[in-house]
């Protein structure tokens, strides 16, 4: 999986380990949601504070 982190319009470089952690955590969260097809291709998550 490819993971990109963009904060305030600036892409933050992620090493392989961090990409894997993000991907695994987000995939696990998504897999528990009703209505999400298990063969999903991409996910976008947007956070505002």
PyMOL commands that set and color helices and strands:
alter all, ss='L'
color gray80, all
select helices_A, chain A and resi 16-31
alter helices_A, ss='H'
color red, helices_A
select strands_A, chain A and resi 5-7+10-12
alter strands_A, ss='S'
color yellow, strands_A
deselect
rebuild
show_as cartoon
